[in-house]
Amino acid sequence: MNRLPYTFSLVVVASAAMLADSHSIPAPYFGQHVGAVVADLNNDGAPDLLFGAGRHWVDQSYALINLGAETNEKGGFKKVRFSGAVPLGPPGGYYQIDVMPSSSGGDESTHTKVLLVGGTCHIDKPNSLGSCKKGENTPARLLHVSPNENGCSIHNPEAECDFTWELMWEHPDPKGDRNGGFATFNGQTSIVLTGQGGVEIFQLDQASNSNHQPNGEESAVHYAPAFHLEPPEKTDPRSDYSRYAGFAAGNVGSLGGVVACGRRSDYDEPQLDEDDNVVSINKIIYESESTFESIALQASGEPYPGDEEYSLQSTNYHFSDIDGDGVDDLIEATFLYAQQRVKGYPLPQRIHFLNEDGSVKGTSVLLEIGEGGAGRSATSGNIYHDSALPDVVFASAEGRVYLFANRGTDHAGNFLGLEKRDEFALGTDDCQIRDVEVAEFSPDVAGVVCAVTCKNLKERGGNHIFYIDRHARISAFSNSELQWEHPQNKIDLF
């Protein structure tokens, strides 16, 4: 069986100066934040923050509107001022949130299409927002969100933040989502949901939709099922629901629009084919002409080297062209429960560099998380000004955030790798970072936005922003790269 070694770029650890203290945002509702997305919700040119809420319990998803920067006594940046919470959609148990790209909205209005990805009720304790029955599923819902044209903005921060939302579509048979979002296949924006229902893709049914009522308001639309990948049945009684959880949408060479879907197999043993080779538990899905295809996602979800009775769990993915070759690469956060981890076998947080056909040409492990933690989320964005190529962020379940600066390419176009630039912590092991996003607040200031949820329902998870000086640099580093093959950690190509 072919094997691909883990490779490491030479990393110089140094600290980039934060512009200010990090910004803790008190929970306006019940603090069960699971998803985050950065988008300009009121079309004023400034990034706003949207949070999906309702992990295992009833909560309210909401937006915070950017009202501009606050300065300190010396006139320097202090933090971004945000509005109070603007509720989005009805209360429920939501696991993720996404915003449709503006170029694919299909109308010329200022409406923004927001997807709330549903979830499953685990806690039936009532709160002021309502209650749910254990095992009940909240449906995924598509909203049209529109601001009052005279409402609050970065240009009019004292105005009332007046937004309205309208339900456009909801999943007719919710199966318990864990992740999802928008994806584009052959120029058409689709809704993708991963969870207990496997992988479900819905596409707009153009023939049966009338997008506008006579009064000009958006009407309900019909999204028809276009693809369904059933999850395998669980084989170990200790495992939770059989489900897909990791999700990302991107564009990969000859495949075009793709989604990566990571299965949570929990305690199930790795599957073998008829030749006793391990079968990849994770998938890349793309649309070939009018038919969706599912192929094995190489070098991901392989047996855990510390105990090969378990597979590494891909809790989150993110697509981005990290090496500048024009093909999206796949960033992967990996996870195992504490009782599954083995001392001396940390969990690799990594980047899979992809070829035009979606195969893996190489894998770099940027970070290894030891016994005390596990990966939970990953993203990219232009944080530092070292390079035009995107920087990389990993966040752990235990509340630590790791930033890697992209060193770009040399004059010949050769990728120079990434270097660890900073590391932050929320200061508590009881509150998990469940999602992480990058916000470009200004040419000088970026923010790493964290969606936080706590184990104790009485401790409402306050979301967090780490403000970064985008001009911060490492004072000195080697131009060489260190290629390191770990003697115990190999990635099998399936």
C-alpha positions in Angstrom: 0.0 0.0 0.0 1.4 3.4 -0.9 2.1 5.7 2.0 2.5 9.4 2.1 4.7 10.8 5.0 3.7 13.7 7.1 5.8 16.7 6.2 6.6 19.7 8.3 7.7 23.2 7.2 10.4 24.7 9.4 8.5 26.6 11.9 9.9 29.5 13.9 7.7 30.1 17.0 7.4 33.8 17.9 4.7 36.0 19.1 3.0 38.6 17.0 1.7 41.6 19.0 -2.1 41.8 19.3 -3.4 45.3 18.9 -5.5 45.1 22.0 -6.9 42.8 24.6 -9.1 40.2 23.1 -12.8 40.9 23.0 -15.2 38.7 24.9 -18.8 39.0 23.7 -21.4 38.1 26.4 -24.0 35.6 25.3 -27.3 37.4 24.6 -29.3 34.1 24.9 -28.2 30.7 26.2 -24.6 30.5 24.9 -24.9 27.3 22.9 -23.0 28.7 19.9 -21.8 26.1 17.4 -21.4 28.0 14.1 -20.0 31.4 13.0 -19.8 33.2 9.7 -18.5 36.7 8.7 -20.6 38.6 6.2 -21.7 42.1 5.3 -25.4 41.8 6.4 -26.4 45.4 5.8 -24.3 46.2 2.7 -22.3 48.9 4.3 -18.9 47.5 3.4 -18.0 46.3 6.9 -17.9 42.7 8.2 -20.7 41.7 10.5 -20.8 38.5 12.7 -23.4 35.8 12.5 -23.7 33.0 15.0 -25.6 29.7 14.8 -26.8 28.5 18.2 -28.5 25.5 19.7 -26.1 22.7 20.4 -28.3 20.0 22.0 -30.7 22.6 23.4 -33.1 25.4 22.3 -31.3 28.6 21.6 -31.5 31.7 19.3 -29.2 32.3 16.3 -28.3 36.0 15.8 -26.2 38.6 14.1 -24.0 41.4 15.6 -23.8 44.4 13.3 -20.4 46.2 12.9 -20.8 49.8 14.1 -17.1 50.8 13.6 -13.9 50.9 15.7 -13.6 52.2 19.2 -10.3 53.9 20.0 -8.2 54.1 23.1 -7.1 57.3 24.9 -4.2 57.7 22.5 -6.4 57.4 19.4 -5.3 53.9 18.6 -7.5 50.9 17.9 -9.2 49.4 20.9 -12.0 47.1 19.6 -14.9 46.9 17.2 -18.2 48.2 18.4 -21.1 45.9 17.7 -24.8 46.2 18.0 -27.0 44.2 20.3 -28.1 40.8 19.1 -30.3 40.8 16.0 -32.3 37.5 16.0 -32.2 35.4 12.9 -34.9 32.8 12.4 -37.0 31.0 15.0 -35.4 29.5 18.1 -34.2 25.9 17.8 -31.3 23.6 17.9 -28.9 24.7 15.1 -25.5 23.4 14.4 -24.1 25.8 11.8 -24.9 29.0 9.9 -23.9 30.1 6.4 -24.5 33.0 4.1 -25.1 32.6 0.4 -22.4 34.3 -1.8 -23.9 37.6 -3.1 -23.0 36.8 -6.7 -25.3 33.7 -6.6 -28.4 35.2 -4.9 -30.4 35.4 -8.1 -32.0 38.8 -7.3 -30.9 42.4 -7.2 -32.3 43.3 -3.8 -30.3 43.9 -0.7 -31.6 40.7 0.8 -29.1 38.2 2.2 -29.9 34.5 2.1 -28.9 32.9 5.4 -28.9 29.1 6.0 -29.5 27.8 9.5 -28.3 24.1 9.7 -30.5 22.1 12.0 -29.6 19.8 14.8 -30.9 17.2 17.3 -32.3 17.9 20.8 -30.3 16.2 23.6 -31.5 18.3 26.5 -35.3 18.7 27.0 -35.0 21.2 29.9 -37.2 24.2 29.0 -35.9 27.7 28.9 -37.4 31.1 28.0 -37.1 30.4 24.3 -39.1 27.1 24.5 -38.3 23.4 24.8 -37.7 20.4 22.7 -38.1 16.6 23.1 -35.0 14.5 23.4 -34.2 13.1 19.9 -36.3 15.7 18.1 -34.7 17.3 15.1 -34.7 21.0 14.2 -35.0 21.4 10.4 -32.5 23.3 8.4 -34.0 26.6 7.4 -33.3 29.1 4.6 -34.0 32.8 5.5 -34.2 36.0 3.5 -32.7 38.7 5.8 -33.1 42.3 4.9 -32.0 45.5 6.7 -34.0 48.7 7.0 -32.3 51.1 4.6 -32.1 53.7 7.4 -31.0 51.2 10.0 -27.7 51.0 11.8 -24.4 50.7 9.9 -20.8 51.7 10.2 -21.9 55.0 8.7 -24.9 55.4 11.0 -24.0 53.7 14.3 -26.6 55.4 16.4 -29.6 54.3 14.3 -31.8 51.4 15.3 -30.6 48.0 14.1 -33.8 47.0 12.3 -33.7 43.8 10.3 -36.5 41.5 9.1 -36.2 37.8 8.2 -38.5 35.7 6.1 -38.6 31.9 6.0 -38.0 30.8 2.4 -37.5 27.0 2.8 -37.1 24.4 5.4 -36.1 20.7 5.3 -39.3 18.7 4.9 -37.9 15.7 6.7 -35.1 16.7 9.1 -32.9 13.8 10.1 -30.5 15.6 12.5 -27.8 17.7 10.9 -24.4 18.3 12.2 -22.9 20.6 9.6 -23.5 22.0 6.2 -23.7 25.2 4.1 -23.9 26.5 0.6 -21.9 25.0 -2.3 -21.7 25.7 -6.0 -21.9 23.0 -8.6 -21.8 23.9 -12.3 -22.7 27.5 -11.5 -25.7 26.6 -9.3 -25.7 27.3 -5.6 -27.0 24.4 -3.6 -27.7 23.6 0.0 -25.6 20.8 1.5 -26.4 19.1 4.8 -24.3 16.5 6.7 -25.5 14.6 9.7 -27.5 11.6 10.7 -29.2 11.7 7.3 -25.7 11.2 5.6 -25.0 13.8 3.0 -28.0 15.6 1.4 -27.8 18.0 -1.5 -30.7 20.2 -2.4 -30.9 22.4 -5.5 -33.4 25.1 -6.5 -36.3 23.7 -8.5 -36.5 26.4 -11.1 -39.6 25.1 -12.8 -41.8 25.2 -9.6 -40.6 28.5 -8.1 -42.0 31.9 -8.3 -39.4 34.1 -6.6 -41.5 37.2 -6.1 -45.0 37.8 -4.8 -47.0 40.6 -6.5 -46.2 42.9 -3.6 -42.5 42.5 -4.2 -41.7 40.3 -1.1 -39.8 37.1 -1.4 -41.9 34.1 -1.4 -41.2 30.5 -0.3 -39.1 28.5 -2.8 -38.7 24.8 -3.4 -35.4 23.1 -3.1 -35.5 19.6 -4.5 -33.3 16.7 -3.4 -30.5 16.2 -5.9 -28.2 13.7 -4.1 -28.2 11.6 -1.0 -25.4 9.6 0.5 -26.6 7.3 3.3 -24.3 7.0 6.4 -23.1 3.5 7.2 -24.7 1.8 10.1 -22.7 2.0 13.3 -21.0 -1.2 14.4 -20.1 -0.4 18.0 -22.8 0.3 20.6 -20.7 2.9 22.2 -20.8 5.1 19.1 -23.2 8.0 18.9 -25.5 8.5 16.0 -24.1 7.3 12.7 -23.5 10.6 10.9 -21.3 12.8 8.7 -20.0 15.9 10.5 -17.0 17.5 8.8 -18.0 19.8 5.9 -16.4 22.3 3.5 -17.2 23.6 0.0 -14.6 24.6 -2.5 -13.4 24.4 -6.1 -10.9 21.8 -7.2 -9.4 21.8 -10.7 -11.1 19.5 -13.2 -13.8 18.5 -10.6 -15.1 22.1 -10.3 -17.3 22.7 -7.3 -16.8 20.1 -4.6 -17.7 19.4 -1.0 -15.6 17.4 1.5 -17.6 15.4 4.0 -16.1 13.8 7.1 -17.8 10.9 8.8 -17.9 10.6 12.6 -17.4 6.9 13.1 -16.7 7.3 16.8 -15.8 3.8 18.2 -16.6 1.9 15.0 -13.6 -0.1 13.7 -12.2 1.0 10.3 -13.9 -0.7 7.4 -11.9 -3.1 5.1 -12.5 -4.0 1.5 -12.4 -7.5 0.1 -8.6 -7.2 -0.1 -8.3 -6.2 3.5 -7.4 -2.6 2.6 -8.8 0.2 4.8 -11.7 1.9 3.1 -11.7 5.7 3.5 -14.6 6.9 5.7 -14.5 10.5 4.2 -15.7 11.7 0.8 -15.3 14.3 -1.8 -18.5 14.9 -3.8 -18.8 16.8 -7.1 -21.2 17.1 -10.0 -20.3 15.5 -13.3 -22.6 16.9 -15.9 -25.9 16.3 -14.2 -24.9 13.4 -11.9 -23.2 13.7 -8.5 -20.2 11.5 -7.9 -18.7 10.5 -4.6 -15.0 9.5 -4.3 -12.8 8.6 -1.4 -11.0 11.5 0.3 -7.5 10.3 0.4 -5.2 10.7 3.4 -8.1 11.6 5.7 -10.0 9.6 8.3 -7.3 6.9 8.4 -6.8 4.6 11.4 -5.4 6.4 14.5 -1.8 5.3 14.9 -2.2 5.1 18.7 -5.0 2.6 18.4 -5.9 1.3 15.0 -9.3 0.2 16.2 -10.4 3.8 15.7 -10.4 6.2 12.8 -9.2 9.8 13.1 -12.4 11.9 13.1 -12.5 14.9 10.8 -14.6 17.4 12.7 -14.1 20.2 10.3 -12.7 21.0 6.9 -11.9 24.2 5.0 -11.0 24.7 1.4 -8.5 27.4 0.3 -5.7 27.7 -2.2 -2.8 27.7 0.3 0.1 27.1 -2.0 -1.0 29.4 -4.8 -1.3 26.8 -7.6 -4.9 27.7 -8.5 -6.4 24.6 -6.9 -8.1 24.7 -3.5 -6.3 22.7 -0.8 -8.1 21.1 2.1 -7.4 22.1 5.7 -8.5 19.4 8.2 -9.1 19.5 12.0 -9.0 16.1 13.6 -10.5 14.9 16.8 -10.9 11.9 19.1 -12.5 11.6 22.5 -10.2 11.9 25.5 -10.6 8.2 26.4 -9.6 7.2 22.9 -6.3 9.1 22.8 -3.0 7.4 23.5 0.0 9.1 25.0 2.7 9.7 22.5 0.3 9.8 19.6 -1.0 13.3 19.2 -3.7 14.4 16.7 -2.5 15.9 13.5 -4.0 19.2 12.4 -3.1 19.4 8.8 -3.3 20.6 5.2 -3.8 18.3 2.2 -2.4 19.8 -1.0 -4.6 18.7 -3.9 -4.1 18.0 -7.5 -6.5 19.0 -10.3 -8.3 15.7 -10.0 -8.8 15.9 -6.2 -6.1 13.5 -5.3 -3.6 14.4 -2.6 -0.1 15.4 -3.7 1.2 16.0 -0.2 0.1 16.6 3.4 1.7 19.0 5.9 1.0 18.7 9.6 1.1 22.2 11.0 0.2 21.2 14.5 0.0 18.1 16.7 -2.3 18.3 19.7 -1.4 16.0 22.5 -3.4 14.1 25.2 -4.9 17.3 26.7 -6.8 18.4 23.6 -8.3 17.7 20.2 -8.9 19.6 17.0 -12.3 21.1 16.5 -12.3 23.7 13.7 -10.1 25.3 11.0 -10.3 28.1 8.6 -8.1 30.5 6.5 -8.1 34.2 5.7 -5.8 37.1 4.9 -4.6 38.0 8.4 -1.0 39.1 7.9 0.5 41.1 5.1 3.5 38.8 4.5 1.8 37.3 1.5 -1.3 37.5 -0.6 -1.9 33.8 0.0 -4.2 32.9 2.9 -3.1 32.3 6.4 -4.4 29.3 8.4 -6.1 29.1 11.7 -6.8 26.0 13.9 -8.9 25.9 17.1 -9.1 23.2 19.6 -12.0 21.9 21.6 -10.3 23.0 24.7 -10.3 26.7 23.8 -6.9 27.3 22.2 -6.3 29.1 18.8 -3.3 28.7 16.6 -2.3 31.1 13.8 0.0 30.2 10.9 1.3 32.9 8.6 1.6 32.0 4.9 5.1 32.9 3.6 3.9 32.8 0.0 6.0 31.9 -3.0 9.5 32.8 -4.2 10.3 34.5 -7.5 10.1 31.2 -9.3 6.6 30.4 -7.8 7.8 27.8 -5.3 5.7 27.7 -2.2 7.7 28.7 0.9 5.4 27.1 3.5 3.8 28.5 6.7 5.1 29.5 10.1 3.4 29.6 13.4 2.8 33.2 14.3 0.7 33.2 17.4 -1.3 31.2 19.9 -4.1 32.3 22.1 -6.3 30.7 24.8 -9.8 31.5 26.1 -8.7 30.5 29.6 -11.1 27.7 30.4 -11.2 24.0 29.6 -14.9 23.9 30.2 -15.9 26.0 27.2 -15.2 24.7 23.7 -14.4 26.7 20.5 -16.8 25.1 18.1 -16.2 27.2 15.0 -13.6 29.9 14.0 -13.7 32.6 11.3 -11.4 35.4 10.1 -12.7 39.0 9.8 -10.8 41.7 7.9 -11.9 44.7 9.9 -9.5 47.2 8.2 -6.2 47.2 6.3 -4.5 47.2 9.7 -6.7 45.0 11.9 -8.0 41.4 11.5 -10.0 39.4 13.9 -10.2 35.7 14.7 -13.8 35.2 15.6 -14.6 32.2 17.8 -18.0 30.6 18.4 -18.0 29.3 22.0 -20.2 26.8 23.9 -19.8 25.5 27.4 -20.4 22.1 28.9 -22.3 23.5 31.9 -25.7 24.9 30.7 -25.5 27.5 33.5 -22.3 28.9 32.0 -23.3 30.7 28.9 -20.6 30.6 26.3 -19.4 34.1 25.4 -18.1 34.3 21.9 -14.6 35.8 21.4 -12.6 37.9 19.1 -8.8 38.0 19.0 -7.6 41.2 17.3 -4.4 40.9 15.2 -2.0 43.5 13.9 -1.9 42.6 10.3 1.6 44.1 9.9 3.1 41.9 12.6 6.0 39.8 11.4 8.5 37.3 12.5 11.8 39.1 13.1 13.9 36.4 11.5 13.4 32.9 10.0 15.1 30.3 7.9 14.4 30.2 4.2 14.9 26.4 4.2 12.3 23.8 4.8 12.6 20.8 7.1 11.1 17.6 5.7 10.3 15.3 8.6 8.9 11.8 8.4 7.4 10.7 11.6 8.3 7.1 12.3 4.9 6.3 13.8 2.5 8.6 12.0 1.9 7.7 8.4 -1.0 8.6 6.1 -2.4 5.8 3.9 -3.6 6.7 0.5 -6.8 4.8 0.0 
